Amino acid sequence: MENNGNENFRYVYFLRSLKNAGDVRIRRILEVYKKAEMLESASDFELIRIEGINKVIIDGIRSEFRHKKEIYSAAEKMLEISEKKGIRTVTILDEDYPDNLRNIYDPPPLLYYKGELKPEAKYSISIVGTRFPSDYGRKVCTDLARELSGLSIPIISGMATGIDSIAHQTALQEGNLTYAVLGGGIDRIYPPANKALSEKISECGALISEFDTGLQAERMNFPRRNRIISGMSLGTVIIESGMKGGSLITAEFAIDQNREVFAVPGNISSKKSEGCNNLIKKGAAKLVSSADDILSELSYKLRDFVGAKAKGRPARELPQMSVFETNIYIAVNGNEPLHIDKISEMTGLNISDCLVNLLMLEFKGLVSQLPGKFFTRR
């Protein structure tokens, strides 16, 4: 029987060969014609009704179908080369395509990956920043990645030197999932110094790329790579970024994709933090000083993930919680006791409502009250 995954790969690989099509048009074609035979038999009148498809694109489709055999042969060769190197593929037609990425404006129709794409990836947070961090940037990145990893929230980054690498390394040290999105083929690790890091990531997460196996990383590829980093994540954290650079491009993509953007504030006289400070000043990013700020903002999306295993421990079976109880439970994250005033500030609830919901959480065995109106998880 024909392998449906391979058939999807060949079809999407075929569509990527179309000139002037691009990811958006390819997605629109695939939404209507999920099989090559369906597209091949479609009339010009039917095709022109697809948004963005014009006579030039249609002529290109007809022309490419005349070379279908050669294009499919090239696709088979690419599959063979990739599989020999332990690289797998997934298309936007497949069920295991990353959920968050599927919903952006211009998702890559085809991904290569080495490792495993797990369902937990939809709860990921991306962390990006300068390639030349200060001691402050290094510490903040390590602390944030460690706190998020303690909650088993996967970390996504671009495996560049600096902040990206620190985020990946910290996640790995904590035994957490981490995903690296590359700007070239997965077998062409860039920078080469991160070869050992890439191997560890593929064992505890995955290396991911939309670029064909064997393709060298190029400068023009990195902005495209950045849209995948933000697109796979619930939110993106920027740590130390100047007024220009890849980190701010990632932030722009996240904004366009309707994802949360967080920025770590820095010294107002530091060039390394100009971009972060400006994002916060413009209201384009939320100030983050700890993982609590991220969890508070994304509590409604992380609700189903609350109670997942922390640092290798089995997941705790949690009782049913209301939205308010969930927000409070996330705020009281167990690192240290929190005062009622701080809980109120973090959740946006008044103190009276906080106390009522905290009492319910106590009844459910989830939090404990300490002297002085401090609370902690049980």
Secondary structure as GFF3:
##gff-version 3
##sequence-region A 1 378
A	DSSP	alpha_helix	4	16	.	.	.	ID=ss1
A	DSSP	alpha_helix	22	32	.	.	.	ID=ss2
A	DSSP	alpha_helix	36	41	.	.	.	ID=ss3
A	DSSP	alpha_helix	44	48	.	.	.	ID=ss4
A	DSSP	alpha_helix	55	65	.	.	.	ID=ss5
A	DSSP	alpha_helix	68	84	.	.	.	ID=ss6
A	DSSP	beta_strand	88	91	.	.	.	ID=ss7
A	DSSP	alpha_helix	99	102	.	.	.	ID=ss8
A	DSSP	beta_strand	110	115	.	.	.	ID=ss9
A	DSSP	three_ten_helix	119	123	.	.	.	ID=ss10
A	DSSP	beta_strand	125	129	.	.	.	ID=ss11
A	DSSP	alpha_helix	135	150	.	.	.	ID=ss12
A	DSSP	beta_strand	155	157	.	.	.	ID=ss13
A	DSSP	alpha_helix	163	173	.	.	.	ID=ss14
A	DSSP	beta_strand	178	181	.	.	.	ID=ss15
A	DSSP	three_ten_helix	192	194	.	.	.	ID=ss16
A	DSSP	alpha_helix	195	203	.	.	.	ID=ss17
A	DSSP	beta_strand	205	209	.	.	.	ID=ss18
A	DSSP	three_ten_helix	219	221	.	.	.	ID=ss19
A	DSSP	alpha_helix	222	231	.	.	.	ID=ss20
A	DSSP	beta_strand	235	239	.	.	.	ID=ss21
A	DSSP	alpha_helix	246	256	.	.	.	ID=ss22
A	DSSP	beta_strand	260	263	.	.	.	ID=ss23
A	DSSP	three_ten_helix	271	273	.	.	.	ID=ss24
A	DSSP	alpha_helix	274	282	.	.	.	ID=ss25
A	DSSP	beta_strand	286	287	.	.	.	ID=ss26
A	DSSP	alpha_helix	291	297	.	.	.	ID=ss27
A	DSSP	alpha_helix	299	302	.	.	.	ID=ss28
A	DSSP	three_ten_helix	303	305	.	.	.	ID=ss29
A	DSSP	alpha_helix	323	331	.	.	.	ID=ss30
A	DSSP	beta_strand	338	339	.	.	.	ID=ss31
A	DSSP	alpha_helix	340	347	.	.	.	ID=ss32
A	DSSP	alpha_helix	351	363	.	.	.	ID=ss33
A	DSSP	beta_strand	367	370	.	.	.	ID=ss34
A	DSSP	beta_strand	374	377	.	.	.	ID=ss35
###
